[in-house]
Amino acid sequence: MAKRAKGNRQQVILECTEHKQSGMPGTSRYISTKNKKNSPDRLELKKYNPVMKKMTVHREIK
């Protein structure tokens, strides 16, 4: 099993924004951690989307 996050570190799910808008089937999601005390707003990272075969912006979802 995975270790539980301690303190201010929080596990978040990142989902591709471009894939969601295109209407293509499937999703591209990544799991990452962030410090919720230092960055309370939603996290945005450029990650590789294997379905679209390019780097796209992935945004934190709830």
N, CA, C and O of each residue as an XYZ file, in Angstrom:
248
protein
N       0.821     -1.185      0.000
C       0.000      0.000      0.000
C       0.870      1.255      0.000
O       2.018      1.242      0.443
N       0.299      2.317     -0.500
C       1.010      3.592     -0.533
C       1.010      4.225      0.852
O       0.110      4.003      1.662
N       2.051      5.024      1.100
C       2.134      5.707      2.388
C       1.150      6.862      2.437
O       0.870      7.495      1.419
N       0.630      7.133      3.620
C      -0.265      8.279      3.792
C       0.539      9.562      3.830
O       1.654      9.596      4.351
N      -0.036     10.617      3.273
C       0.635     11.915      3.290
C       0.613     12.472      4.709
O      -0.383     12.341      5.420
N       1.712     13.089      5.113
C       1.819     13.640      6.457
C       1.776     15.161      6.396
O       2.290     15.764      5.454
N       1.170     15.772      7.389
C       1.205     17.220      7.519
C       0.471     17.943      6.411
O      -0.695     17.664      6.134
N       1.173     18.884      5.776
C       0.561     19.738      4.767
C       0.599     19.159      3.356
O       0.000     19.731      2.446
N       1.292     18.031      3.154
C       1.341     17.423      1.827
C       0.022     16.726      1.548
O      -0.514     16.009      2.393
N      -0.492     16.953      0.342
C      -1.784     16.406     -0.027
C      -1.676     15.763     -1.407
O      -1.061     16.329     -2.311
N      -2.270     14.587     -1.569
C      -2.258     13.904     -2.858
C      -3.361     14.493     -3.735
O      -4.500     14.634     -3.290
N      -3.025     14.838     -4.980
C      -3.985     15.440     -5.901
C      -3.996     14.665     -7.216
O      -3.018     14.005     -7.567
N      -5.115     14.753     -7.941
C      -5.258     14.123     -9.247
C      -5.238     15.219    -10.297
O      -5.969     16.203    -10.191
N      -4.393     15.045    -11.316
C      -4.285     16.004    -12.414
C      -4.947     15.406    -13.650
O      -4.666     14.265    -14.018
N      -5.835     16.180    -14.299
C      -6.543     15.708    -15.485
C      -6.283     16.656    -16.651
O      -6.206     17.869    -16.457
N      -6.148     16.118    -17.849
C      -5.849     16.904    -19.044
C      -7.026     17.806    -19.401
O      -8.165     17.346    -19.481
N      -6.749     19.098    -19.615
C      -7.807     20.056    -19.962
C      -8.124     20.011    -21.460
O      -9.287     20.125    -21.847
N      -7.108     19.848    -22.299
C      -7.319     19.817    -23.750
C      -8.083     18.568    -24.185
O      -8.934     18.634    -25.072
N      -7.782     17.450    -23.570
C      -8.460     16.184    -23.905
C      -9.940     16.272    -23.553
O     -10.795     15.786    -24.294
N     -10.234     16.894    -22.418
C     -11.618     17.043    -21.971
C     -12.431     17.875    -22.969
O     -13.592     17.566    -23.233
N     -11.821     18.929    -23.520
C     -12.509     19.813    -24.462
C     -12.652     19.193    -25.854
O     -13.582     19.532    -26.586
N     -11.740     18.288    -26.225
C     -11.763     17.714    -27.573
C     -12.901     16.716    -27.770
O     -13.352     16.516    -28.897
N     -13.368     16.092    -26.702
C     -14.454     15.128    -26.808
C     -14.000     13.731    -27.201
O     -14.836     12.862    -27.451
N     -12.689     13.497    -27.261
C     -12.159     12.168    -27.577
C     -12.431     11.218    -26.418
O     -12.460     11.660    -25.269
N     -12.631      9.921    -26.681
C     -12.850      8.981    -25.589
C     -11.586      8.765    -24.763
O     -10.469      8.918    -25.257
N     -11.784      8.408    -23.500
C     -10.665      8.166    -22.598
C     -10.253      9.432    -21.868
O     -10.723     10.524    -22.188
N      -9.365      9.279    -20.876
C      -8.857     10.425    -20.137
C      -7.382     10.230    -19.851
O      -6.878      9.107    -19.854
N      -6.700     11.328    -19.606
C      -5.306     11.282    -19.203
C      -5.228     11.874    -17.805
O      -5.494     13.061    -17.615
N      -4.866     11.055    -16.828
C      -4.785     11.506    -15.443
C      -3.469     11.100    -14.818
O      -2.934     10.031    -15.112
N      -2.945     11.962    -13.950
C      -1.731     11.706    -13.194
C      -2.015     11.969    -11.721
O      -2.889     12.772    -11.396
N      -1.292     11.306    -10.829
C      -1.383     11.546     -9.395
C      -0.089     12.206     -8.959
O       0.997     11.755     -9.322
N      -0.202     13.277     -8.181
C       0.948     14.012     -7.699
C       0.657     14.489     -6.275
O      -0.443     14.289     -5.762
N       1.641     15.115     -5.646
C       1.433     15.690     -4.323
C       1.772     17.169     -4.365
O       2.581     17.613     -5.179
N       1.137     17.928     -3.471
C       1.438     19.350     -3.361
C       1.346     19.746     -1.896
O       0.732     19.051     -1.087
N       1.963     20.867     -1.570
C       1.897     21.404     -0.227
C       0.729     22.381     -0.192
O       0.816     23.464     -0.770
N      -0.364     22.015      0.478
C      -1.560     22.847      0.459
C      -1.399     24.151      1.227
O      -2.192     25.075      1.043
N      -0.396     24.242      2.077
C      -0.143     25.481      2.811
C       0.552     26.519      1.911
O       0.227     27.705      1.967
N       1.505     26.069      1.087
C       2.240     26.972      0.199
C       1.497     27.291     -1.089
O       1.662     28.379     -1.640
N       0.683     26.364     -1.578
C      -0.059     26.589     -2.828
C      -1.515     26.138     -2.649
O      -1.866     25.019     -3.024
N      -2.362     27.003     -2.077
C      -3.752     26.620     -1.840
C      -4.605     26.572     -3.110
O      -5.642     25.910     -3.129
N      -4.175     27.272     -4.179
C      -4.947     27.254     -5.420
C      -4.682     25.957     -6.190
O      -3.812     25.170     -5.817
N      -5.440     25.748     -7.263
C      -5.313     24.516     -8.035
C      -4.002     24.463     -8.795
O      -3.534     25.466     -9.334
N      -3.424     23.284     -8.828
C      -2.130     23.052     -9.454
C      -2.303     22.821    -10.957
O      -3.233     22.129    -11.371
N      -1.418     23.394    -11.775
C      -1.404     23.172    -13.224
C       0.008     22.796    -13.643
O       0.958     23.525    -13.356
N       0.148     21.670    -14.316
C       1.446     21.205    -14.800
C       1.322     20.732    -16.244
O       0.267     20.253    -16.660
N       2.408     20.871    -17.004
C       2.444     20.323    -18.357
C       2.928     18.879    -18.248
O       4.026     18.614    -17.759
N       2.095     17.954    -18.711
C       2.414     16.533    -18.668
C       2.134     15.925    -20.047
O       1.446     16.527    -20.872
N       2.671     14.739    -20.283
C       2.462     14.047    -21.554
C       1.116     13.344    -21.560
O       0.772     12.633    -20.616
N       0.353     13.550    -22.634
C      -0.920     12.871    -22.821
C      -0.718     11.774    -23.861
O      -0.548     12.085    -25.040
N      -0.732     10.489    -23.462
C      -0.457      9.406    -24.408
C      -1.539      9.215    -25.463
O      -1.247      8.677    -26.531
N      -2.773      9.633    -25.206
C      -3.849      9.482    -26.181
C      -3.683     10.505    -27.303
O      -3.829     10.165    -28.477
N      -3.379     11.758    -26.951
C      -3.191     12.815    -27.941
C      -1.753     12.863    -28.470
O      -1.476     13.540    -29.460
N      -0.840     12.143    -27.807
C       0.571     12.041    -28.178
C       1.277     13.389    -28.213
O       2.009     13.691    -29.155
N       1.050     14.207    -27.168
C       1.747     15.486    -27.045
C       1.677     15.978    -25.602
O       0.922     15.447    -24.787
N       2.474     16.997    -25.301
C       2.469     17.606    -23.975
C       1.258     18.537    -23.873
O       1.029     19.364    -24.755
N       0.489     18.398    -22.792
C      -0.691     19.234    -22.593
C      -0.731     19.714    -21.141
O      -0.001     19.209    -20.288
N      -1.586     20.684    -20.878
C      -1.760     21.209    -19.532
C      -2.705     20.299    -18.764
O      -3.810     20.005    -19.220
N      -2.262     19.856    -17.594
C      -3.081     19.041    -16.701
C      -3.403     19.869    -15.469
O      -2.512     20.483    -14.881
N      -4.669     19.890    -15.077
C      -5.112     20.705    -13.954
C      -5.680     19.812    -12.848
O      -6.257     18.756    -13.104
N      -5.495     20.272    -11.621
C      -5.981     19.538    -10.450
C      -7.507     19.482    -10.447
O      -8.177     20.479    -10.716
N      -8.048     18.291    -10.135
C      -9.498     18.128     -9.994
C      -9.807     17.742     -8.562
O      -8.916     17.330     -7.819
N     -11.057     17.872     -8.174
C     -11.459     17.520     -6.812
C     -11.897     16.075     -6.750
O     -12.273     15.589     -5.684
